[in-house]
Amino acid sequence: MYVTIKELGHQLIKDQSCWFPIAALRTVIAKDVVGGISAVFKVMLRRLFLVEKIGSDGICIDLAVPGTGYVNLYFGLGNIVADGDALRGIWSAKGATGKLPCILCKKHNQRAGVVTIYG
């Protein structure tokens, strides 16, 4: 799993050197986890935002720039960029071949008053 800092701007986040690894999990291990990659992602997000509280408490980072000290950075979950298989795994969704609509479509249909019958 990699993260980047949105405030770097569009030009810099295109560069792979601006993406920082925060976790790695071998596929053979992920397959043995109950709940699969979705469960792993859930634990990761809970750990980062509820236990470590990087959103509210921030983390202290040494900028390693002469004449500067440490800085507190605060993080929030933004967009999740992944291929189709990873997104299906993260959200436990069936994708285009499933019987149920995606989370966003389901919410949109509820707001529009569309009745969806599953069967």
VEXDREN-2710 file (C-alpha; in Angstrom, 1 decimal):
% VEXDREN-2710
k/r/px/py/pz
1/MET/0.0/0.0/0.0
2/TYR/1.3/3.4/-1.0
3/VAL/0.2/6.9/0.0
4/THR/0.9/10.3/-1.4
5/ILE/0.3/13.9/-0.3
6/LYS/-2.4/15.6/-2.4
7/GLU/-1.1/19.0/-1.6
8/LEU/2.1/18.2/-3.7
9/GLY/0.0/19.0/-6.8
10/HIS/-0.8/17.1/-9.9
11/GLN/2.6/17.3/-11.4
12/LEU/4.4/15.8/-8.4
13/ILE/2.0/13.0/-7.6
14/LYS/2.5/11.6/-11.0
15/ASP/6.1/10.9/-10.1
16/GLN/6.6/7.5/-8.4
17/SER/9.1/9.1/-6.0
18/CYS/6.2/11.0/-4.4
19/TRP/4.4/7.8/-3.4
20/PHE/5.5/6.3/-0.1
21/PRO/5.1/2.7/1.0
22/ILE/3.3/2.2/4.2
23/ALA/2.4/-1.6/4.0
24/ALA/3.2/-4.7/2.1
25/LEU/1.4/-8.0/2.1
26/ARG/2.2/-11.0/0.0
27/THR/-0.6/-12.4/-2.1
28/VAL/-0.1/-15.9/-0.7
29/ILE/-0.6/-14.6/2.8
30/ALA/-3.6/-12.4/1.9
31/LYS/-5.4/-15.4/0.4
32/ASP/-5.2/-17.1/3.8
33/VAL/-6.6/-14.2/5.8
34/VAL/-10.3/-14.6/6.7
35/GLY/-12.1/-11.9/4.8
36/GLY/-9.2/-11.5/2.3
37/ILE/-7.8/-8.2/1.3
38/SER/-11.0/-6.4/2.4
39/ALA/-10.3/-7.5/6.0
40/VAL/-6.7/-6.4/5.7
41/PHE/-7.6/-3.0/4.4
42/LYS/-10.2/-2.6/7.2
43/VAL/-7.5/-3.3/9.8
44/MET/-5.1/-1.0/8.1
45/LEU/-7.5/2.0/8.0
46/ARG/-8.7/1.4/11.6
47/ARG/-5.1/1.3/12.8
48/LEU/-4.0/4.4/11.0
49/PHE/-7.1/6.6/11.7
50/LEU/-8.5/5.2/15.0
51/VAL/-5.5/3.8/16.9
52/GLU/-2.6/5.9/15.6
53/LYS/-5.0/8.9/15.0
54/ILE/-2.9/10.3/12.2
55/GLY/-5.9/12.4/11.1
56/SER/-6.5/14.2/14.4
57/ASP/-3.2/13.8/16.3
58/GLY/-0.9/13.9/13.3
59/ILE/2.6/12.5/13.1
60/CYS/5.8/14.3/13.8
61/ILE/8.3/14.1/10.9
62/ASP/11.9/15.4/10.7
63/LEU/12.1/17.4/7.5
64/ALA/15.8/16.7/7.2
65/VAL/16.3/20.2/5.9
66/PRO/19.2/22.2/7.4
67/GLY/17.9/25.0/9.6
68/THR/14.5/23.3/10.1
69/GLY/13.1/21.1/12.8
70/TYR/10.2/18.8/13.0
71/VAL/6.8/19.3/11.6
72/ASN/3.4/17.8/12.5
73/LEU/1.5/16.4/9.5
74/TYR/-2.2/15.5/9.6
75/PHE/-3.6/13.0/7.2
76/GLY/-7.1/12.3/5.8
77/LEU/-8.3/9.6/3.5
78/GLY/-8.8/10.9/0.0
79/ASN/-9.1/8.9/-3.2
80/ILE/-8.2/5.2/-3.4
81/VAL/-6.4/4.4/-6.6
82/ALA/-6.2/0.7/-7.5
83/ASP/-6.9/-1.7/-10.4
84/GLY/-10.4/-3.3/-10.7
85/ASP/-9.4/-6.5/-8.9
86/ALA/-8.0/-4.6/-6.0
87/LEU/-11.0/-2.4/-5.7
88/ARG/-13.3/-5.4/-5.7
89/GLY/-11.2/-7.0/-3.0
90/ILE/-11.1/-3.9/-0.8
91/TRP/-14.8/-3.1/-1.0
92/SER/-15.9/-6.8/-1.2
93/ALA/-17.9/-6.0/-4.3
94/LYS/-18.6/-8.2/-7.2
95/GLY/-18.0/-5.6/-9.8
96/ALA/-19.8/-5.5/-13.2
97/THR/-20.7/-9.2/-13.0
98/GLY/-22.5/-9.0/-9.7
99/LYS/-26.3/-8.9/-9.1
100/LEU/-26.2/-6.0/-6.7
101/PRO/-25.3/-2.4/-7.7
102/CYS/-22.1/-0.8/-6.5
103/ILE/-22.2/1.2/-3.3
104/LEU/-22.4/4.5/-5.1
105/CYS/-25.1/3.4/-7.5
106/LYS/-27.2/2.0/-4.6
107/LYS/-26.9/5.3/-2.8
108/HIS/-27.8/7.3/-6.0
109/ASN/-30.9/5.1/-6.6
110/GLN/-32.1/5.5/-3.0
111/ARG/-31.8/9.3/-3.3
112/ALA/-33.6/9.3/-6.7
113/GLY/-36.4/7.2/-5.2
114/VAL/-35.7/4.3/-7.5
115/VAL/-36.9/1.0/-6.1
116/THR/-34.5/-1.9/-6.8
117/ILE/-35.7/-5.4/-6.4
118/TYR/-33.0/-8.0/-5.8
119/GLY/-33.7/-11.6/-6.6
END
